[in-house]
Amino acid sequence: MPDTGAALAPTTDASGDSDGSVIERSWETPDAFAVIFDRHADDIHRYIARRLGPDTADDLMAETFVIAFQRRRRYDPSHAHARPWLYGIATNLIGRHRRDEARRLRALSRMASLSSERDHAGPEDGITESAAGTHGTLAGALAQLPARHRDVLLVIAWGELDYVEAAQALGVPVGTVRSRLHRARTKLRRALGGPDLTTSTAPQKETDHG
């Protein structure tokens, strides 16, 4: 992961209000919370869909924002970014579907293996045999990770949170995030026999010393 040492600017809209300011305003004006949905719903849906599939993502994305709205008065408005909070809620909801996620990953792995054995696959199929095999191996490797390691890895790689944000999202110390991420990456590298395909492009506030 690149380490730029730069913190992300607070999420704002045309009014210049941060997420924290919008949520604080929604305490007295509930309709204001729609701004948070507009800013983050697509990213939350994408994250859930990559983990559980698009059908489940529709329901869990909606549930994420219902829970967030219900808990909005507990939010500390000094936190300009709501992303860690929202990803934490979404990840907790995904936790109710651990078996479904593992089954989906194993199925993706099997499908990719079958695809790679077919001689007629070509560019017109939208994916090469080598790519199918690689992504299938990745899915299989992800399925083998302990859930707590998979959560850290994917909230960083697919949610594009930095270490501090991931710690906030998952309710664990930053050191725990770093440790679990290191272990998850080590296992993936062994399984893939190549580069880490889950690396995030999100700027990091801390370097990963493993």
C-alpha positions as CSV (number, residue, x, y, z in Angstrom):
1,M,0.0,0.0,0.0
2,P,1.3,3.4,-0.8
3,D,2.1,5.6,2.2
4,T,1.6,9.2,1.3
5,G,1.5,10.4,4.9
6,A,-1.5,12.6,3.9
7,A,-4.9,12.5,5.6
8,L,-8.0,12.5,3.5
9,A,-9.9,15.7,3.3
10,P,-13.2,15.7,5.1
11,T,-16.1,14.5,2.9
12,T,-18.1,17.6,1.9
13,D,-20.8,18.6,-0.5
14,A,-21.5,21.9,-2.3
15,S,-22.4,23.4,1.1
16,G,-19.0,22.6,2.4
17,D,-20.4,20.6,5.3
18,S,-18.5,17.5,6.5
19,D,-20.2,14.2,7.2
20,G,-20.0,15.0,10.9
21,S,-21.7,18.3,10.5
22,V,-24.4,16.8,8.3
23,I,-25.1,14.1,10.9
24,E,-25.2,16.6,13.7
25,R,-27.7,18.6,11.7
26,S,-29.8,15.5,11.2
27,W,-30.3,15.2,14.9
28,E,-32.9,18.0,14.6
29,T,-33.6,17.8,10.9
30,P,-33.8,14.1,10.1
31,D,-34.2,14.7,6.3
32,A,-30.6,16.0,6.3
33,F,-29.3,12.4,6.7
34,A,-30.2,11.8,3.1
35,V,-26.9,13.6,2.2
36,I,-25.0,10.8,4.0
37,F,-26.9,8.3,1.9
38,D,-26.2,10.1,-1.3
39,R,-22.5,10.4,-0.6
40,H,-21.8,6.9,0.5
41,A,-24.5,4.4,-0.6
42,D,-22.8,3.4,-3.8
43,D,-19.5,2.6,-2.1
44,I,-21.2,0.6,0.7
45,H,-23.2,-1.3,-1.9
46,R,-20.1,-2.1,-3.9
47,Y,-18.3,-3.3,-0.9
48,I,-21.1,-5.6,0.2
49,A,-21.7,-6.9,-3.3
50,R,-18.0,-7.9,-3.7
51,R,-18.3,-9.9,-0.5
52,L,-21.8,-11.4,-0.7
53,G,-23.1,-10.7,-4.2
54,P,-25.4,-8.0,-5.6
55,D,-28.7,-9.5,-4.5
56,T,-27.7,-9.5,-0.8
57,A,-26.0,-6.2,-1.2
58,D,-29.3,-4.5,-2.0
59,D,-30.8,-5.5,1.3
60,L,-27.7,-5.0,3.5
61,M,-26.9,-1.6,2.0
62,A,-30.4,-0.4,2.9
63,E,-30.1,-1.9,6.4
64,T,-26.7,-0.3,6.9
65,F,-28.3,3.2,6.4
66,V,-31.4,2.4,8.5
67,I,-29.1,1.4,11.4
68,A,-26.9,4.4,10.8
69,F,-29.9,6.7,10.9
70,Q,-31.2,5.1,14.1
71,R,-27.8,5.5,15.7
72,R,-27.0,9.0,14.4
73,R,-27.3,10.7,17.8
74,R,-24.5,8.5,19.0
75,Y,-22.1,9.7,16.3
76,D,-19.3,12.0,17.3
77,P,-19.6,15.0,14.9
78,S,-16.0,15.8,15.5
79,H,-15.3,12.9,13.2
80,A,-15.5,14.5,9.8
81,H,-15.6,11.2,7.9
82,A,-18.6,8.9,8.3
83,R,-17.0,6.2,6.1
84,P,-15.4,4.1,8.9
85,W,-18.6,4.2,10.9
86,L,-20.7,3.1,7.9
87,Y,-18.2,0.4,6.8
88,G,-18.2,-0.9,10.4
89,I,-22.0,-1.2,10.4
90,A,-21.9,-2.9,7.0
91,T,-19.1,-5.3,8.1
92,N,-21.1,-6.3,11.2
93,L,-24.1,-7.1,9.0
94,I,-21.9,-9.1,6.7
95,G,-20.8,-11.0,9.8
96,R,-24.3,-12.5,10.0
97,H,-23.7,-14.1,6.6
98,R,-20.3,-15.7,7.2
99,R,-21.3,-19.1,5.9
100,D,-22.9,-17.5,2.8
101,E,-19.7,-15.5,2.1
102,A,-17.5,-18.6,2.5
103,R,-19.8,-20.6,0.2
104,R,-19.8,-17.8,-2.4
105,L,-16.0,-17.6,-2.4
106,R,-15.6,-21.4,-2.7
107,A,-18.2,-21.4,-5.6
108,L,-16.3,-18.6,-7.4
109,S,-13.1,-20.7,-7.0
110,R,-14.7,-23.8,-8.4
111,M,-16.3,-21.9,-11.3
112,A,-12.9,-20.3,-12.2
113,S,-11.2,-23.7,-12.1
114,L,-13.8,-25.1,-14.5
115,S,-13.5,-22.1,-16.8
116,S,-9.7,-22.4,-16.9
117,E,-10.1,-26.1,-18.1
118,R,-12.1,-25.1,-21.2
119,D,-10.2,-24.8,-24.4
120,H,-12.7,-22.6,-26.2
121,A,-12.4,-19.6,-23.8
122,G,-11.2,-16.5,-25.6
123,P,-11.0,-12.7,-25.4
124,E,-14.7,-12.4,-26.4
125,D,-15.6,-14.0,-23.1
126,G,-14.4,-10.9,-21.2
127,I,-11.9,-12.8,-19.1
128,T,-8.7,-14.7,-20.0
129,E,-8.1,-18.2,-18.7
130,S,-5.1,-17.0,-16.7
131,A,-7.2,-14.3,-15.1
132,A,-10.0,-16.7,-14.3
133,G,-7.5,-19.0,-12.6
134,T,-6.0,-16.2,-10.6
135,H,-9.3,-14.8,-9.4
136,G,-10.5,-18.3,-8.6
137,T,-7.4,-18.9,-6.5
138,L,-7.9,-15.6,-4.7
139,A,-11.5,-16.5,-3.9
140,G,-10.5,-19.8,-2.6
141,A,-7.7,-18.3,-0.5
142,L,-10.1,-15.6,0.9
143,A,-12.5,-18.4,1.9
144,Q,-9.8,-20.0,4.0
145,L,-9.0,-16.9,6.0
146,P,-10.4,-16.5,9.6
147,A,-13.3,-14.1,9.4
148,R,-11.6,-11.5,11.6
149,H,-8.6,-11.5,9.2
150,R,-10.8,-11.3,6.1
151,D,-12.7,-8.4,7.5
152,V,-9.6,-6.4,8.1
153,L,-8.1,-7.3,4.7
154,L,-11.3,-6.5,2.7
155,V,-12.4,-3.3,4.5
156,I,-8.9,-2.0,3.6
157,A,-8.6,-3.5,0.1
158,W,-12.2,-3.1,-1.1
159,G,-13.4,-0.4,1.3
160,E,-10.2,1.6,0.8
161,L,-9.9,2.6,4.4
162,D,-6.6,3.3,5.9
163,Y,-5.4,1.5,9.1
164,V,-6.8,4.1,11.5
165,E,-10.1,4.1,9.7
166,A,-10.2,0.3,9.6
167,A,-9.6,0.2,13.4
168,Q,-12.5,2.7,13.9
169,A,-14.7,0.6,11.6
170,L,-14.0,-2.7,13.3
171,G,-13.7,-1.4,16.9
172,V,-10.1,-2.8,17.4
173,P,-6.8,-1.1,18.0
174,V,-4.6,0.0,15.1
175,G,-2.0,-2.6,16.1
176,T,-4.6,-5.3,15.8
177,V,-5.4,-4.2,12.3
178,R,-1.8,-4.2,11.3
179,S,-1.2,-7.7,12.8
180,R,-4.3,-9.2,11.2
181,L,-3.6,-7.6,7.9
182,H,0.0,-8.9,7.9
183,R,-1.2,-12.4,8.7
184,A,-3.9,-12.3,6.0
185,R,-1.5,-11.1,3.4
186,T,1.1,-13.7,4.3
187,K,-1.5,-16.5,3.9
188,L,-2.7,-15.0,0.6
189,R,0.8,-14.7,-0.9
190,R,1.5,-18.3,0.0
191,A,-1.8,-19.4,-1.6
192,L,-1.4,-17.3,-4.7
193,G,2.3,-17.7,-5.2
194,G,2.5,-14.2,-6.5
195,P,1.7,-10.5,-5.9
196,D,-1.0,-9.4,-3.4
197,L,-4.2,-8.8,-5.5
198,T,-6.0,-7.2,-2.6
199,T,-3.8,-4.1,-2.2
200,S,-5.7,-0.9,-1.6
201,T,-4.8,2.4,-3.2
202,A,-6.0,4.3,-0.1
203,P,-3.5,6.7,1.4
204,Q,-2.1,5.4,4.6
205,K,-1.4,7.4,7.8
206,E,0.8,4.6,9.1
207,T,3.3,2.3,7.4
208,D,2.8,-1.4,7.6
209,H,5.8,-3.0,9.4
210,G,4.0,-6.4,9.5
